[in-house]
């Protein structure tokens, strides 16, 4: 048995542009699981905040 620990997957860290956001939201719309769209919208808001902050640091 390996002693490595797994970290939770953070989808927000993988959303980097509008194309990815569109695809992610479309997948959420296609998923019949209750609450999926709300979770996706929250993740997109966090990702956009991160993207904006990173852009400000670079400028």
ZIQUIWO-V758905 format. One record per residue. N is the residue number from 1. RES is the residue in one small letter. PHI is phi as a letter, one per 40 degrees, with the letter a starting at -180 (none if undefined). Layout:
BEGIN
N	RES	PHI
N	RES	PHI
END
This chain:
BEGIN
1	x	none
2	x	c
3	x	c
4	x	c
5	x	b
6	x	c
7	x	c
8	x	c
9	x	c
10	x	b
11	x	c
12	x	d
13	x	c
14	x	b
15	x	c
16	x	b
17	x	a
18	x	c
19	x	c
20	x	c
21	x	c
22	x	d
23	x	c
24	x	c
25	x	c
26	x	c
27	x	c
28	x	c
29	x	c
30	x	c
31	x	c
32	x	c
33	x	c
34	x	d
35	x	g
36	x	c
37	x	c
38	x	c
39	x	c
40	x	c
41	x	c
42	x	c
43	x	c
44	x	c
45	x	c
46	x	c
47	x	c
48	x	c
49	x	c
50	x	c
51	x	c
52	x	c
53	x	c
54	x	c
55	x	c
56	x	c
57	x	c
58	x	c
59	x	c
END
